[in-house]
Amino acid sequence: MDNSSGVGVLDKAALVLSALESGPATLAGLVAATGLARPTAHRLAVALEHHRMVARDMQGRFILGPRLSELAAAAGEDRLLATAGPVLTHLRDVTGESAQLYRRQGDMRICVAAAERLSGLRDTVPVGSTLTMKAGSSAQILMAWEEPERLHRGLQGARFTATALSGVRRRGWAQSIGEREPGVASVSAPVRGPSNRVVAAVSVSGPIERLTRHPGRMHAQAVIDAAARLSEALRRSG
């Protein structure tokens, strides 16, 4: 099959990136894998390195660069947001409570999508709001599967414990009662990307009077189902 786009330099750059997909390569390895002349392979690899699409490992071999991960994450976020609207609306309708989608951003979490309960007392979290990673069921979800060192740092000053997060990992969902805000309860579950990494948390939240002091009993399954639908959408387009 002819893979030519008609833009020669771009086709050759694509050959270099495809060759690095299987792992690190020396210049000789790139030449062998791509069939490009040695000076051409070198020039393209160095130019791609300038744009952070290629990098070097400790042995000086060429590897795929960090810019590709950044672009992939942005594409994943777009897919996530495109799917989130109908999934959160359905979750709101099934539970009768406000539904939110959170992503971690440094030491905070940001609400990237929401479907509000239409009337009565409700927990309102506007899209774009930044909330603490130290309290709340979605913070527990976004923290629970972190690598040990980041997990240990994140637990300092948190309203939840390592034992609580161990329970979250075992159950696959989290709940909080008055943890982030007095009188508010919530239930959250993880959204996983194609590599199975937790990329977001789906939540429902509302007054303790309605959600009770055991909100997971009422809403865990609905929240897990919503998270699974979003995870599946990311896998299909990943």
N, C-alpha and C positions, 0 to 999 in steps of 0.2 A: 504494500500500500504506500502511496506517495504521501509523505508527511510534510511536504513543502507548502508553506503559506504564500510563497512568492516574495517574502522578505528574508533574504538569505541570512543576514546577521542574527535575526531573531530566531530563525530555525536552528542555527548553530548554537546559540545560547540555550535554547530549549534542550538540545542534545546534551550539553554539559550538565544541566540541572537533572535531567533524566538519568544520566550516568551516575550522579551522586546519590540518587534515591536509594541505591543498594548499599551505600556506606562510603567511608572515606576513600579517597583515591589520590595517588601521586600524579604528577603531570604525565608520566609514562602511562599510568593506568587510564587517565582521561583520554589520551591519544588512542590507546587500544580500544577503549569502549565506544568512542565517538567516531573514529575514522578520520578525525580532523588532523590537519598538519600540526606539528608540535608548536610552532609560533602562534598559530591561530588559537589553538586550545588554551595556551598560556595567556594570550591577550584577553580572551573572553572570560576566563576564570578570574583574572585580576580585575577586570572591569565589573564583573558581577560581585566580586568581593567589595569593591568600592561602594556598591549599592546595598551591601549587607545581605545579598541573596546567596552569597557563598562566603564561607569563613575558613579558617585553618584550625586543625587540631594541634595537640601538643607536639606531634611529630612533623608538623608543617604540611600535612596532607590536606587536600581540599575537602570540605564538608558543606552540607547545606547550611545556609546562614540564618540568623535570627529574624530577618525581615520576613521570611516565608511563614514563620510561626505567627508573626503579628498579623499578616494578611489573612492567614487561615482563621485566626481567632475572630477577626473582624467579620469575615464571611459567615462564620458560625453564629455570631451575634445577630447578624441580619436575618439569618434563617430562623433563629430562635424567636426574634421579635415578630417576624412575619406569621409564625404559627401561634404565638402567645395569645393574641386577641381572642379568637374563638374558644381556645382551651380555657382561659381564665373566665370568660363569660359563662361557659358551661359549668365550671366549678362553682361560680357564684350562684348560678341558678339551682344547682343540685344541693348546695349547703345552705343557701339563704344568707351567706356572709360575704363580706368584701374579700376579694382574692388578689394576691400580688405575686410578682416575679422579681426576685432579687439576684443581683450579681455582686461578687466581691470586688472591691476596688481599694487596694492597699489595706489599710486598717479600718476601713468602713465598708458598708454594703449600700448599694444603691437600688432603689426601686425603678426597674426598667419598664415595667408594664403593670397595669392594674385594671380590675373590673369592680366597681363599687356597688355595694348593696344600694338598692334604689330608694329605700325609704326607711324611716325609723332610726334608732340609735345604731351607729356603725363606727367602725375604726377606719378613718380616712388616711391613706398614705399616698400623697400626690406623686405621680411619676416624676423622677428626677430627685426625689428626697434621698438624702444620705442619712443612714442610721448607724448606730454603734454595732461593732462586731462582738461586744462584750455581753449582750443580752438579747433575748428573743429567740424563738424557735428557728427562724431562718438563719440566724447567726450560728446557732448550734450545727445546722446542716452544712453551712459553708465552711465550718471549722473542723467538723468531725473526721473527715477523710484527708486532712492535711498531713504532710510529712511530719515526723515526730518533733523536729526542732521548731518548726513554725507553729505547731499545735501547742507546744510548751509555752512559747512566747505569748501566743494568743490567749492562753488561759489566765495569764497574770491580770488580776483585777476583774476577771469575768464573773458574771452572776451564776455561771454553771461550772461544773467540775469535770475532770478527766473521766471519772466514773459515769457521770451523766452522758458524756459523749460516747463512751463505750456502749451504753444502752442504746443510744441513737443508731450507732453502726449495726448493732445486732437486730434492732427492730426495723430499721430502714425509714424511720420518721421521727420527728421531734415535736414536743409540745412545750409551751410556756404559759404560766399563769401569773400575770402581774409582774413579769420579769423586766420587760422593756418599759411598760407604762402601767401604773396602778389601774386595776379594773378591766384590763384588756387581756384576753387569752388568744393563743394562736396555735396552729398546727402546720408543720412544714415537711416537705419531702424533697429529695435531691433530683435534679435534672442532670443526666450524664451525657457527655459528648461521645463521638465515635470511638475514642480511646478509653471509654468508661470512666474518665475523670469527671468529678462533680464540677459542673460549670455554672449552675444556678440553683436557686431554691424556690419552690412554689409554696405559697402560704395561703391559708384563710385566717382571718382575724376578726374579732368582735368582742362585745362585752362578756365578762365572765358570767353574768346572769343568764345569758343564752347558751354560751359554750360550756358552761359548768366548770368545775375544777378538774375535770377529766376530759378535756376537749378532744383528745386523740380517740377516745371511744366513739365519739360522734362522727368525726370527720377524717380520721387518718386514711381510711380506704379511698375516699373521694380524692383526697390530696395526692395519694400515691398514684392513683389512676391518671390524674392530670399530669403529674411529673413523668409518668411512663409514656404518655402520648407525646409530650415535648421531646423526650429522649429519643423516641422512635423517629420523630420528624428529623432530628439532627443526624441520626444514623443513616436514614434513607438518602439524605442529601450530602452526607460526609464523604 
